[in-house]
């Protein structure tokens, strides 16, 4: 089901939106709907990725009888250039 909404835009923004919609052979309404859908999908995917990451258990950096690795050894790839 689709719902109509009304938005208020600064004239400069409205002009830009009309031009951008015309360049894409669509309406301002469809242009905004597509952009909002993309943003919703991006946010949803971010949340899924965040939940996957947080559901994993942590990885140990050391055993009880070894020291933590030095910072430089963890970031050696940056120094190889």
mmCIF file of the N, C-alpha and C atoms, coordinates in Angstrom:
data_MODEL
# 
_entry.id   MODEL 
# 
loop_
_atom_site.group_PDB 
_atom_site.id 
_atom_site.type_symbol 
_atom_site.label_atom_id 
_atom_site.label_alt_id 
_atom_site.label_comp_id 
_atom_site.label_asym_id 
_atom_site.label_entity_id 
_atom_site.label_seq_id 
_atom_site.pdbx_PDB_ins_code 
_atom_site.Cartn_x 
_atom_site.Cartn_y 
_atom_site.Cartn_z 
_atom_site.occupancy 
_atom_site.B_iso_or_equiv 
_atom_site.pdbx_formal_charge 
_atom_site.auth_seq_id 
_atom_site.auth_comp_id 
_atom_site.auth_asym_id 
_atom_site.auth_atom_id 
_atom_site.pdbx_PDB_model_num 
ATOM 1   N N  . UNK A 1 1  ? 0.845  -1.184  0.000   1.00 0.00 ? 1  UNK A N  1 
ATOM 2   C CA . UNK A 1 1  ? 0.000  0.000   0.000   1.00 0.00 ? 1  UNK A CA 1 
ATOM 3   C C  . UNK A 1 1  ? 0.886  1.243   0.000   1.00 0.00 ? 1  UNK A C  1 
ATOM 4   N N  . UNK A 1 2  ? 0.574  2.162   -0.844  1.00 0.00 ? 2  UNK A N  1 
ATOM 5   C CA . UNK A 1 2  ? 1.350  3.411   -0.922  1.00 0.00 ? 2  UNK A CA 1 
ATOM 6   C C  . UNK A 1 2  ? 0.591  4.515   -0.193  1.00 0.00 ? 2  UNK A C  1 
ATOM 7   N N  . UNK A 1 3  ? 1.371  5.393   0.430   1.00 0.00 ? 3  UNK A N  1 
ATOM 8   C CA . UNK A 1 3  ? 0.799  6.533   1.161   1.00 0.00 ? 3  UNK A CA 1 
ATOM 9   C C  . UNK A 1 3  ? 1.331  7.815   0.558   1.00 0.00 ? 3  UNK A C  1 
ATOM 10  N N  . UNK A 1 4  ? 0.488  8.798   0.461   1.00 0.00 ? 4  UNK A N  1 
ATOM 11  C CA . UNK A 1 4  ? 0.916  10.120  0.023   1.00 0.00 ? 4  UNK A CA 1 
ATOM 12  C C  . UNK A 1 4  ? 1.357  10.922  1.228   1.00 0.00 ? 4  UNK A C  1 
ATOM 13  N N  . UNK A 1 5  ? 2.461  11.649  1.053   1.00 0.00 ? 5  UNK A N  1 
ATOM 14  C CA . UNK A 1 5  ? 2.918  12.566  2.096   1.00 0.00 ? 5  UNK A CA 1 
ATOM 15  C C  . UNK A 1 5  ? 3.233  13.901  1.438   1.00 0.00 ? 5  UNK A C  1 
ATOM 16  N N  . UNK A 1 6  ? 3.240  14.930  2.228   1.00 0.00 ? 6  UNK A N  1 
ATOM 17  C CA . UNK A 1 6  ? 3.577  16.262  1.746   1.00 0.00 ? 6  UNK A CA 1 
ATOM 18  C C  . UNK A 1 6  ? 4.848  16.710  2.439   1.00 0.00 ? 6  UNK A C  1 
ATOM 19  N N  . UNK A 1 7  ? 5.764  17.260  1.661   1.00 0.00 ? 7  UNK A N  1 
ATOM 20  C CA . UNK A 1 7  ? 6.988  17.795  2.249   1.00 0.00 ? 7  UNK A CA 1 
ATOM 21  C C  . UNK A 1 7  ? 7.157  19.235  1.797   1.00 0.00 ? 7  UNK A C  1 
ATOM 22  N N  . UNK A 1 8  ? 7.856  19.991  2.587   1.00 0.00 ? 8  UNK A N  1 
ATOM 23  C CA . UNK A 1 8  ? 8.175  21.376  2.244   1.00 0.00 ? 8  UNK A CA 1 
ATOM 24  C C  . UNK A 1 8  ? 9.666  21.464  1.977   1.00 0.00 ? 8  UNK A C  1 
ATOM 25  N N  . UNK A 1 9  ? 10.007 22.070  0.845   1.00 0.00 ? 9  UNK A N  1 
ATOM 26  C CA . UNK A 1 9  ? 11.410 22.211  0.463   1.00 0.00 ? 9  UNK A CA 1 
ATOM 27  C C  . UNK A 1 9  ? 11.718 23.667  0.171   1.00 0.00 ? 9  UNK A C  1 
ATOM 28  N N  . UNK A 1 10 ? 12.921 24.039  0.433   1.00 0.00 ? 10 UNK A N  1 
ATOM 29  C CA . UNK A 1 10 ? 13.418 25.333  0.005   1.00 0.00 ? 10 UNK A CA 1 
ATOM 30  C C  . UNK A 1 10 ? 13.325 25.367  -1.525  1.00 0.00 ? 10 UNK A C  1 
ATOM 31  N N  . UNK A 1 11 ? 13.040 26.509  -2.103  1.00 0.00 ? 11 UNK A N  1 
ATOM 32  C CA . UNK A 1 11 ? 12.864 26.611  -3.558  1.00 0.00 ? 11 UNK A CA 1 
ATOM 33  C C  . UNK A 1 11 ? 14.085 26.117  -4.323  1.00 0.00 ? 11 UNK A C  1 
ATOM 34  N N  . UNK A 1 12 ? 15.254 26.414  -3.816  1.00 0.00 ? 12 UNK A N  1 
ATOM 35  C CA . UNK A 1 12 ? 16.491 25.977  -4.478  1.00 0.00 ? 12 UNK A CA 1 
ATOM 36  C C  . UNK A 1 12 ? 16.578 24.447  -4.496  1.00 0.00 ? 12 UNK A C  1 
ATOM 37  N N  . UNK A 1 13 ? 16.207 23.816  -3.394  1.00 0.00 ? 13 UNK A N  1 
ATOM 38  C CA . UNK A 1 13 ? 16.228 22.358  -3.303  1.00 0.00 ? 13 UNK A CA 1 
ATOM 39  C C  . UNK A 1 13 ? 15.161 21.766  -4.218  1.00 0.00 ? 13 UNK A C  1 
ATOM 40  N N  . UNK A 1 14 ? 13.976 22.363  -4.232  1.00 0.00 ? 14 UNK A N  1 
ATOM 41  C CA . UNK A 1 14 ? 12.893 21.872  -5.088  1.00 0.00 ? 14 UNK A CA 1 
ATOM 42  C C  . UNK A 1 14 ? 13.292 21.951  -6.561  1.00 0.00 ? 14 UNK A C  1 
ATOM 43  N N  . UNK A 1 15 ? 13.937 23.030  -6.950  1.00 0.00 ? 15 UNK A N  1 
ATOM 44  C CA . UNK A 1 15 ? 14.394 23.193  -8.337  1.00 0.00 ? 15 UNK A CA 1 
ATOM 45  C C  . UNK A 1 15 ? 15.411 22.114  -8.680  1.00 0.00 ? 15 UNK A C  1 
ATOM 46  N N  . UNK A 1 16 ? 16.356 21.891  -7.790  1.00 0.00 ? 16 UNK A N  1 
ATOM 47  C CA . UNK A 1 16 ? 17.369 20.857  -8.001  1.00 0.00 ? 16 UNK A CA 1 
ATOM 48  C C  . UNK A 1 16 ? 16.702 19.491  -8.143  1.00 0.00 ? 16 UNK A C  1 
ATOM 49  N N  . UNK A 1 17 ? 15.718 19.198  -7.288  1.00 0.00 ? 17 UNK A N  1 
ATOM 50  C CA . UNK A 1 17 ? 15.024 17.907  -7.331  1.00 0.00 ? 17 UNK A CA 1 
ATOM 51  C C  . UNK A 1 17 ? 14.275 17.726  -8.646  1.00 0.00 ? 17 UNK A C  1 
ATOM 52  N N  . UNK A 1 18 ? 13.643 18.781  -9.144  1.00 0.00 ? 18 UNK A N  1 
ATOM 53  C CA . UNK A 1 18 ? 12.924 18.684  -10.420 1.00 0.00 ? 18 UNK A CA 1 
ATOM 54  C C  . UNK A 1 18 ? 13.894 18.408  -11.565 1.00 0.00 ? 18 UNK A C  1 
ATOM 55  N N  . UNK A 1 19 ? 15.041 19.080  -11.551 1.00 0.00 ? 19 UNK A N  1 
ATOM 56  C CA . UNK A 1 19 ? 16.047 18.862  -12.597 1.00 0.00 ? 19 UNK A CA 1 
ATOM 57  C C  . UNK A 1 19 ? 16.580 17.433  -12.512 1.00 0.00 ? 19 UNK A C  1 
ATOM 58  N N  . UNK A 1 20 ? 16.921 17.001  -11.310 1.00 0.00 ? 20 UNK A N  1 
ATOM 59  C CA . UNK A 1 20 ? 17.470 15.655  -11.115 1.00 0.00 ? 20 UNK A CA 1 
ATOM 60  C C  . UNK A 1 20 ? 16.455 14.597  -11.546 1.00 0.00 ? 20 UNK A C  1 
ATOM 61  N N  . UNK A 1 21 ? 15.197 14.788  -11.211 1.00 0.00 ? 21 UNK A N  1 
ATOM 62  C CA . UNK A 1 21 ? 14.150 13.849  -11.619 1.00 0.00 ? 21 UNK A CA 1 
ATOM 63  C C  . UNK A 1 21 ? 14.030 13.815  -13.137 1.00 0.00 ? 21 UNK A C  1 
ATOM 64  N N  . UNK A 1 22 ? 14.063 14.984  -13.778 1.00 0.00 ? 22 UNK A N  1 
ATOM 65  C CA . UNK A 1 22 ? 13.965 15.046  -15.235 1.00 0.00 ? 22 UNK A CA 1 
ATOM 66  C C  . UNK A 1 22 ? 15.152 14.341  -15.885 1.00 0.00 ? 22 UNK A C  1 
ATOM 67  N N  . UNK A 1 23 ? 16.348 14.512  -15.330 1.00 0.00 ? 23 UNK A N  1 
ATOM 68  C CA . UNK A 1 23 ? 17.533 13.838  -15.873 1.00 0.00 ? 23 UNK A CA 1 
ATOM 69  C C  . UNK A 1 23 ? 17.391 12.319  -15.810 1.00 0.00 ? 23 UNK A C  1 
ATOM 70  N N  . UNK A 1 24 ? 16.651 11.850  -14.809 1.00 0.00 ? 24 UNK A N  1 
ATOM 71  C CA . UNK A 1 24 ? 16.462 10.409  -14.628 1.00 0.00 ? 24 UNK A CA 1 
ATOM 72  C C  . UNK A 1 24 ? 15.126 9.926   -15.199 1.00 0.00 ? 24 UNK A C  1 
ATOM 73  N N  . UNK A 1 25 ? 14.455 10.815  -15.930 1.00 0.00 ? 25 UNK A N  1 
ATOM 74  C CA . UNK A 1 25 ? 13.175 10.485  -16.567 1.00 0.00 ? 25 UNK A CA 1 
ATOM 75  C C  . UNK A 1 25 ? 12.180 9.905   -15.552 1.00 0.00 ? 25 UNK A C  1 
ATOM 76  N N  . UNK A 1 26 ? 12.051 10.598  -14.435 1.00 0.00 ? 26 UNK A N  1 
ATOM 77  C CA . UNK A 1 26 ? 11.130 10.160  -13.380 1.00 0.00 ? 26 UNK A CA 1 
ATOM 78  C C  . UNK A 1 26 ? 10.514 11.390  -12.734 1.00 0.00 ? 26 UNK A C  1 
ATOM 79  N N  . UNK A 1 27 ? 9.686  11.159  -11.744 1.00 0.00 ? 27 UNK A N  1 
ATOM 80  C CA . UNK A 1 27 ? 9.072  12.263  -11.009 1.00 0.00 ? 27 UNK A CA 1 
ATOM 81  C C  . UNK A 1 27 ? 9.869  12.543  -9.741  1.00 0.00 ? 27 UNK A C  1 
ATOM 82  N N  . UNK A 1 28 ? 9.644  13.711  -9.174  1.00 0.00 ? 28 UNK A N  1 
ATOM 83  C CA . UNK A 1 28 ? 10.283 14.037  -7.892  1.00 0.00 ? 28 UNK A CA 1 
ATOM 84  C C  . UNK A 1 28 ? 9.809  13.044  -6.838  1.00 0.00 ? 28 UNK A C  1 
ATOM 85  N N  . UNK A 1 29 ? 8.555  12.702  -6.881  1.00 0.00 ? 29 UNK A N  1 
ATOM 86  C CA . UNK A 1 29 ? 8.006  11.740  -5.928  1.00 0.00 ? 29 UNK A CA 1 
ATOM 87  C C  . UNK A 1 29 ? 8.733  10.393  -6.019  1.00 0.00 ? 29 UNK A C  1 
ATOM 88  N N  . UNK A 1 30 ? 8.906  9.883   -7.242  1.00 0.00 ? 30 UNK A N  1 
ATOM 89  C CA . UNK A 1 30 ? 9.587  8.597   -7.428  1.00 0.00 ? 30 UNK A CA 1 
ATOM 90  C C  . UNK A 1 30 ? 11.058 8.713   -7.052  1.00 0.00 ? 30 UNK A C  1 
ATOM 91  N N  . UNK A 1 31 ? 11.687 9.838   -7.385  1.00 0.00 ? 31 UNK A N  1 
ATOM 92  C CA . UNK A 1 31 ? 13.084 10.075  -7.035  1.00 0.00 ? 31 UNK A CA 1 
ATOM 93  C C  . UNK A 1 31 ? 13.269 9.998   -5.515  1.00 0.00 ? 31 UNK A C  1 
ATOM 94  N N  . UNK A 1 32 ? 12.416 10.702  -4.785  1.00 0.00 ? 32 UNK A N  1 
ATOM 95  C CA . UNK A 1 32 ? 12.512 10.692  -3.320  1.00 0.00 ? 32 UNK A CA 1 
ATOM 96  C C  . UNK A 1 32 ? 12.188 9.321   -2.749  1.00 0.00 ? 32 UNK A C  1 
ATOM 97  N N  . UNK A 1 33 ? 11.172 8.666   -3.296  1.00 0.00 ? 33 UNK A N  1 
ATOM 98  C CA . UNK A 1 33 ? 10.811 7.328   -2.811  1.00 0.00 ? 33 UNK A CA 1 
ATOM 99  C C  . UNK A 1 33 ? 11.974 6.358   -2.999  1.00 0.00 ? 33 UNK A C  1 
ATOM 100 N N  . UNK A 1 34 ? 12.618 6.408   -4.167  1.00 0.00 ? 34 UNK A N  1 
ATOM 101 C CA . UNK A 1 34 ? 13.762 5.527   -4.419  1.00 0.00 ? 34 UNK A CA 1 
ATOM 102 C C  . UNK A 1 34 ? 14.908 5.806   -3.454  1.00 0.00 ? 34 UNK A C  1 
ATOM 103 N N  . UNK A 1 35 ? 15.197 7.072   -3.238  1.00 0.00 ? 35 UNK A N  1 
ATOM 104 C CA . UNK A 1 35 ? 16.299 7.430   -2.320  1.00 0.00 ? 35 UNK A CA 1 
ATOM 105 C C  . UNK A 1 35 ? 15.994 6.987   -0.888  1.00 0.00 ? 35 UNK A C  1 
ATOM 106 N N  . UNK A 1 36 ? 14.754 7.158   -0.471  1.00 0.00 ? 36 UNK A N  1 
ATOM 107 C CA . UNK A 1 36 ? 14.367 6.742   0.883   1.00 0.00 ? 36 UNK A CA 1 
ATOM 108 C C  . UNK A 1 36 ? 14.425 5.221   1.019   1.00 0.00 ? 36 UNK A C  1 
ATOM 109 N N  . UNK A 1 37 ? 13.994 4.506   -0.008  1.00 0.00 ? 37 UNK A N  1 
ATOM 110 C CA . UNK A 1 37 ? 14.077 3.042   0.021   1.00 0.00 ? 37 UNK A CA 1 
ATOM 111 C C  . UNK A 1 37 ? 15.519 2.577   0.095   1.00 0.00 ? 37 UNK A C  1 
ATOM 112 N N  . UNK A 1 38 ? 16.412 3.234   -0.661  1.00 0.00 ? 38 UNK A N  1 
ATOM 113 C CA . UNK A 1 38 ? 17.837 2.890   -0.615  1.00 0.00 ? 38 UNK A CA 1 
ATOM 114 C C  . UNK A 1 38 ? 18.406 3.125   0.786   1.00 0.00 ? 38 UNK A C  1 
ATOM 115 N N  . UNK A 1 39 ? 18.043 4.238   1.379   1.00 0.00 ? 39 UNK A N  1 
ATOM 116 C CA . UNK A 1 39 ? 18.534 4.549   2.723   1.00 0.00 ? 39 UNK A CA 1 
ATOM 117 C C  . UNK A 1 39 ? 18.023 3.531   3.740   1.00 0.00 ? 39 UNK A C  1 
ATOM 118 N N  . UNK A 1 40 ? 16.748 3.155   3.614   1.00 0.00 ? 40 UNK A N  1 
ATOM 119 C CA . UNK A 1 40 ? 16.178 2.162   4.522   1.00 0.00 ? 40 UNK A CA 1 
ATOM 120 C C  . UNK A 1 40 ? 16.898 0.818   4.368   1.00 0.00 ? 40 UNK A C  1 
ATOM 121 N N  . UNK A 1 41 ? 17.167 0.406   3.126   1.00 0.00 ? 41 UNK A N  1 
ATOM 122 C CA . UNK A 1 41 ? 17.871 -0.855  2.886   1.00 0.00 ? 41 UNK A CA 1 
ATOM 123 C C  . UNK A 1 41 ? 19.285 -0.809  3.447   1.00 0.00 ? 41 UNK A C  1 
ATOM 124 N N  . UNK A 1 42 ? 19.975 0.321   3.260   1.00 0.00 ? 42 UNK A N  1 
ATOM 125 C CA . UNK A 1 42 ? 21.342 0.474   3.774   1.00 0.00 ? 42 UNK A CA 1 
ATOM 126 C C  . UNK A 1 42 ? 21.348 0.379   5.303   1.00 0.00 ? 42 UNK A C  1 
ATOM 127 N N  . UNK A 1 43 ? 20.395 1.042   5.929   1.00 0.00 ? 43 UNK A N  1 
ATOM 128 C CA . UNK A 1 43 ? 20.313 1.005   7.390   1.00 0.00 ? 43 UNK A CA 1 
ATOM 129 C C  . UNK A 1 43 ? 19.980 -0.398  7.883   1.00 0.00 ? 43 UNK A C  1 
ATOM 130 N N  . UNK A 1 44 ? 19.067 -1.063  7.196   1.00 0.00 ? 44 UNK A N  1 
ATOM 131 C CA . UNK A 1 44 ? 18.695 -2.424  7.573   1.00 0.00 ? 44 UNK A CA 1 
ATOM 132 C C  . UNK A 1 44 ? 19.881 -3.364  7.440   1.00 0.00 ? 44 UNK A C  1 
ATOM 133 N N  . UNK A 1 45 ? 20.631 -3.259  6.344   1.00 0.00 ? 45 UNK A N  1 
ATOM 134 C CA . UNK A 1 45 ? 21.804 -4.103  6.142   1.00 0.00 ? 45 UNK A CA 1 
ATOM 135 C C  . UNK A 1 45 ? 22.872 -3.804  7.189   1.00 0.00 ? 45 UNK A C  1 
ATOM 136 N N  . UNK A 1 46 ? 23.049 -2.538  7.546   1.00 0.00 ? 46 UNK A N  1 
ATOM 137 C CA . UNK A 1 46 ? 24.010 -2.179  8.587   1.00 0.00 ? 46 UNK A CA 1 
ATOM 138 C C  . UNK A 1 46 ? 23.630 -2.853  9.905   1.00 0.00 ? 46 UNK A C  1 
ATOM 139 N N  . UNK A 1 47 ? 22.348 -2.793  10.238  1.00 0.00 ? 47 UNK A N  1 
ATOM 140 C CA . UNK A 1 47 ? 21.900 -3.403  11.494  1.00 0.00 ? 47 UNK A CA 1 
ATOM 141 C C  . UNK A 1 47 ? 22.113 -4.910  11.478  1.00 0.00 ? 47 UNK A C  1 
ATOM 142 N N  . UNK A 1 48 ? 21.847 -5.556  10.343  1.00 0.00 ? 48 UNK A N  1 
ATOM 143 C CA . UNK A 1 48 ? 22.077 -7.002  10.239  1.00 0.00 ? 48 UNK A CA 1 
ATOM 144 C C  . UNK A 1 48 ? 23.555 -7.326  10.423  1.00 0.00 ? 48 UNK A C  1 
ATOM 145 N N  . UNK A 1 49 ? 24.422 -6.551  9.758   1.00 0.00 ? 49 UNK A N  1 
ATOM 146 C CA . UNK A 1 49 ? 25.862 -6.780  9.880   1.00 0.00 ? 49 UNK A CA 1 
ATOM 147 C C  . UNK A 1 49 ? 26.322 -6.557  11.317  1.00 0.00 ? 49 UNK A C  1 
ATOM 148 N N  . UNK A 1 50 ? 25.792 -5.539  11.952  1.00 0.00 ? 50 UNK A N  1 
ATOM 149 C CA . UNK A 1 50 ? 26.143 -5.243  13.343  1.00 0.00 ? 50 UNK A CA 1 
ATOM 150 C C  . UNK A 1 50 ? 25.740 -6.396  14.250  1.00 0.00 ? 50 UNK A C  1 
ATOM 151 N N  . UNK A 1 51 ? 24.543 -6.913  14.054  1.00 0.00 ? 51 UNK A N  1 
ATOM 152 C CA . UNK A 1 51 ? 24.072 -8.034  14.871  1.00 0.00 ? 51 UNK A CA 1 
ATOM 153 C C  . UNK A 1 51 ? 24.918 -9.286  14.631  1.00 0.00 ? 51 UNK A C  1 
ATOM 154 N N  . UNK A 1 52 ? 25.299 -9.545  13.371  1.00 0.00 ? 52 UNK A N  1 
ATOM 155 C CA . UNK A 1 52 ? 26.171 -10.695 13.085  1.00 0.00 ? 52 UNK A CA 1 
ATOM 156 C C  . UNK A 1 52 ? 27.503 -10.540 13.803  1.00 0.00 ? 52 UNK A C  1 
ATOM 157 N N  . UNK A 1 53 ? 28.064 -9.346  13.749  1.00 0.00 ? 53 UNK A N  1 
ATOM 158 C CA . UNK A 1 53 ? 29.351 -9.103  14.399  1.00 0.00 ? 53 UNK A CA 1 
ATOM 159 C C  . UNK A 1 53 ? 29.234 -9.285  15.910  1.00 0.00 ? 53 UNK A C  1 
ATOM 160 N N  . UNK A 1 54 ? 28.218 -8.699  16.500  1.00 0.00 ? 54 UNK A N  1 
ATOM 161 C CA . UNK A 1 54 ? 28.078 -8.764  17.955  1.00 0.00 ? 54 UNK A CA 1 
ATOM 162 C C  . UNK A 1 54 ? 27.706 -10.157 18.447  1.00 0.00 ? 54 UNK A C  1 
ATOM 163 N N  . UNK A 1 55 ? 27.175 -10.996 17.589  1.00 0.00 ? 55 UNK A N  1 
ATOM 164 C CA . UNK A 1 55 ? 26.788 -12.343 18.011  1.00 0.00 ? 55 UNK A CA 1 
ATOM 165 C C  . UNK A 1 55 ? 27.988 -13.287 18.074  1.00 0.00 ? 55 UNK A C  1 
ATOM 166 N N  . UNK A 1 56 ? 29.109 -12.892 17.469  1.00 0.00 ? 56 UNK A N  1 
ATOM 167 C CA . UNK A 1 56 ? 30.302 -13.739 17.486  1.00 0.00 ? 56 UNK A CA 1 
ATOM 168 C C  . UNK A 1 56 ? 31.053 -13.553 18.794  1.00 0.00 ? 56 UNK A C  1 
ATOM 169 N N  . UNK A 1 57 ? 31.689 -14.622 19.223  1.00 0.00 ? 57 UNK A N  1 
ATOM 170 C CA . UNK A 1 57 ? 32.475 -14.511 20.445  1.00 0.00 ? 57 UNK A CA 1 
ATOM 171 C C  . UNK A 1 57 ? 33.807 -13.825 20.143  1.00 0.00 ? 57 UNK A C  1 
ATOM 172 N N  . UNK A 1 58 ? 34.383 -13.239 21.154  1.00 0.00 ? 58 UNK A N  1 
ATOM 173 C CA . UNK A 1 58 ? 35.647 -12.530 20.991  1.00 0.00 ? 58 UNK A CA 1 
ATOM 174 C C  . UNK A 1 58 ? 36.795 -13.470 20.679  1.00 0.00 ? 58 UNK A C  1 
ATOM 175 N N  . UNK A 1 59 ? 37.847 -12.924 20.114  1.00 0.00 ? 59 UNK A N  1 
ATOM 176 C CA . UNK A 1 59 ? 39.035 -13.700 19.776  1.00 0.00 ? 59 UNK A CA 1 
ATOM 177 C C  . UNK A 1 59 ? 40.149 -13.300 20.734  1.00 0.00 ? 59 UNK A C  1 
ATOM 178 N N  . UNK A 1 60 ? 40.787 -14.288 21.307  1.00 0.00 ? 60 UNK A N  1 
ATOM 179 C CA . UNK A 1 60 ? 41.879 -14.017 22.240  1.00 0.00 ? 60 UNK A CA 1 
ATOM 180 C C  . UNK A 1 60 ? 43.110 -13.534 21.499  1.00 0.00 ? 60 UNK A C  1 
ATOM 181 N N  . UNK A 1 61 ? 43.750 -12.521 22.038  1.00 0.00 ? 61 UNK A N  1 
ATOM 182 C CA . UNK A 1 61 ? 44.992 -12.005 21.460  1.00 0.00 ? 61 UNK A CA 1 
ATOM 183 C C  . UNK A 1 61 ? 46.217 -12.664 22.078  1.00 0.00 ? 61 UNK A C  1 
ATOM 184 N N  . UNK A 1 62 ? 46.018 -13.339 23.176  1.00 0.00 ? 62 UNK A N  1 
ATOM 185 C CA . UNK A 1 62 ? 47.153 -13.976 23.839  1.00 0.00 ? 62 UNK A CA 1 
ATOM 186 C C  . UNK A 1 62 ? 46.654 -15.129 24.692  1.00 0.00 ? 62 UNK A C  1 
ATOM 187 N N  . UNK A 1 63 ? 47.581 -15.992 25.097  1.00 0.00 ? 63 UNK A N  1 
ATOM 188 C CA . UNK A 1 63 ? 47.273 -17.017 26.089  1.00 0.00 ? 63 UNK A CA 1 
ATOM 189 C C  . UNK A 1 63 ? 47.738 -16.483 27.435  1.00 0.00 ? 63 UNK A C  1 
ATOM 190 N N  . UNK A 1 64 ? 47.449 -17.199 28.474  1.00 0.00 ? 64 UNK A N  1 
ATOM 191 C CA . UNK A 1 64 ? 47.785 -16.712 29.820  1.00 0.00 ? 64 UNK A CA 1 
ATOM 192 C C  . UNK A 1 64 ? 49.279 -16.517 30.036  1.00 0.00 ? 64 UNK A C  1 
ATOM 193 N N  . UNK A 1 65 ? 50.122 -17.257 29.324  1.00 0.00 ? 65 UNK A N  1 
ATOM 194 C CA . UNK A 1 65 ? 51.563 -17.158 29.564  1.00 0.00 ? 65 UNK A CA 1 
ATOM 195 C C  . UNK A 1 65 ? 52.317 -16.330 28.511  1.00 0.00 ? 65 UNK A C  1 
ATOM 196 N N  . UNK A 1 66 ? 51.604 -15.612 27.660  1.00 0.00 ? 66 UNK A N  1 
ATOM 197 C CA . UNK A 1 66 ? 52.280 -14.778 26.664  1.00 0.00 ? 66 UNK A CA 1 
ATOM 198 C C  . UNK A 1 66 ? 51.805 -13.333 26.796  1.00 0.00 ? 66 UNK A C  1 
ATOM 199 N N  . UNK A 1 67 ? 52.653 -12.382 26.451  1.00 0.00 ? 67 UNK A N  1 
ATOM 200 C CA . UNK A 1 67 ? 52.228 -10.976 26.522  1.00 0.00 ? 67 UNK A CA 1 
ATOM 201 C C  . UNK A 1 67 ? 51.309 -10.627 25.338  1.00 0.00 ? 67 UNK A C  1 
ATOM 202 N N  . UNK A 1 68 ? 50.626 -9.547  25.488  1.00 0.00 ? 68 UNK A N  1 
ATOM 203 C CA . UNK A 1 68 ? 49.828 -9.040  24.363  1.00 0.00 ? 68 UNK A CA 1 
ATOM 204 C C  . UNK A 1 68 ? 50.765 -8.667  23.228  1.00 0.00 ? 68 UNK A C  1 
ATOM 205 N N  . UNK A 1 69 ? 50.315 -8.797  21.970  1.00 0.00 ? 69 UNK A N  1 
ATOM 206 C CA . UNK A 1 69 ? 51.182 -8.384  20.861  1.00 0.00 ? 69 UNK A CA 1 
ATOM 207 C C  . UNK A 1 69 ? 51.427 -6.880  20.893  1.00 0.00 ? 69 UNK A C  1 
ATOM 208 N N  . UNK A 1 70 ? 52.569 -6.479  20.377  1.00 0.00 ? 70 UNK A N  1 
ATOM 209 C CA . UNK A 1 70 ? 52.889 -5.065  20.292  1.00 0.00 ? 70 UNK A CA 1 
ATOM 210 C C  . UNK A 1 70 ? 52.031 -4.417  19.206  1.00 0.00 ? 70 UNK A C  1 
ATOM 211 N N  . UNK A 1 71 ? 51.697 -3.175  19.392  1.00 0.00 ? 71 UNK A N  1 
ATOM 212 C CA . UNK A 1 71 ? 50.842 -2.460  18.446  1.00 0.00 ? 71 UNK A CA 1 
ATOM 213 C C  . UNK A 1 71 ? 51.408 -2.501  17.035  1.00 0.00 ? 71 UNK A C  1 
ATOM 214 N N  . UNK A 1 72 ? 52.723 -2.271  16.900  1.00 0.00 ? 72 UNK A N  1 
ATOM 215 C CA . UNK A 1 72 ? 53.353 -2.260  15.576  1.00 0.00 ? 72 UNK A CA 1 
ATOM 216 C C  . UNK A 1 72 ? 53.194 -3.590  14.856  1.00 0.00 ? 72 UNK A C  1 
ATOM 217 N N  . UNK A 1 73 ? 53.269 -4.696  15.579  1.00 0.00 ? 73 UNK A N  1 
ATOM 218 C CA . UNK A 1 73 ? 53.142 -6.000  14.923  1.00 0.00 ? 73 UNK A CA 1 
ATOM 219 C C  . UNK A 1 73 ? 51.713 -6.243  14.438  1.00 0.00 ? 73 UNK A C  1 
ATOM 220 N N  . UNK A 1 74 ? 50.749 -5.617  15.069  1.00 0.00 ? 74 UNK A N  1 
ATOM 221 C CA . UNK A 1 74 ? 49.363 -5.760  14.622  1.00 0.00 ? 74 UNK A CA 1 
ATOM 222 C C  . UNK A 1 74 ? 49.082 -4.929  13.386  1.00 0.00 ? 74 UNK A C  1 
ATOM 223 N N  . UNK A 1 75 ? 49.878 -3.922  13.141  1.00 0.00 ? 75 UNK A N  1 
ATOM 224 C CA . UNK A 1 75 ? 49.646 -2.990  12.030  1.00 0.00 ? 75 UNK A CA 1 
ATOM 225 C C  . UNK A 1 75 ? 50.794 -2.991  11.034  1.00 0.00 ? 75 UNK A C  1 
ATOM 226 N N  . UNK A 1 76 ? 51.493 -4.101  10.893  1.00 0.00 ? 76 UNK A N  1 
ATOM 227 C CA . UNK A 1 76 ? 52.664 -4.158  10.029  1.00 0.00 ? 76 UNK A CA 1 
ATOM 228 C C  . UNK A 1 76 ? 52.344 -3.856  8.569   1.00 0.00 ? 76 UNK A C  1 
ATOM 229 N N  . UNK A 1 77 ? 51.152 -4.206  8.105   1.00 0.00 ? 77 UNK A N  1 
ATOM 230 C CA . UNK A 1 77 ? 50.817 -3.979  6.705   1.00 0.00 ? 77 UNK A CA 1 
ATOM 231 C C  . UNK A 1 77 ? 50.949 -2.510  6.330   1.00 0.00 ? 77 UNK A C  1 
ATOM 232 N N  . UNK A 1 78 ? 50.677 -1.611  7.233   1.00 0.00 ? 78 UNK A N  1 
ATOM 233 C CA . UNK A 1 78 ? 50.766 -0.188  6.945   1.00 0.00 ? 78 UNK A CA 1 
ATOM 234 C C  . UNK A 1 78 ? 52.202 0.251   6.720   1.00 0.00 ? 78 UNK A C  1 
ATOM 235 N N  . UNK A 1 79 ? 53.147 -0.443  7.317   1.00 0.00 ? 79 UNK A N  1 
ATOM 236 C CA . UNK A 1 79 ? 54.552 -0.035  7.245   1.00 0.00 ? 79 UNK A CA 1 
ATOM 237 C C  . UNK A 1 79 ? 55.302 -0.684  6.093   1.00 0.00 ? 79 UNK A C  1 
ATOM 238 N N  . UNK A 1 80 ? 54.679 -1.606  5.365   1.00 0.00 ? 80 UNK A N  1 
ATOM 239 C CA . UNK A 1 80 ? 55.375 -2.344  4.303   1.00 0.00 ? 80 UNK A CA 1 
ATOM 240 C C  . UNK A 1 80 ? 55.481 -1.569  3.018   1.00 0.00 ? 80 UNK A C  1 
ATOM 241 N N  . UNK A 1 81 ? 54.846 -0.448  2.879   1.00 0.00 ? 81 UNK A N  1 
ATOM 242 C CA . UNK A 1 81 ? 54.853 0.313   1.625   1.00 0.00 ? 81 UNK A CA 1 
ATOM 243 C C  . UNK A 1 81 ? 56.167 0.877   1.307   1.00 0.00 ? 81 UNK A C  1 
# 
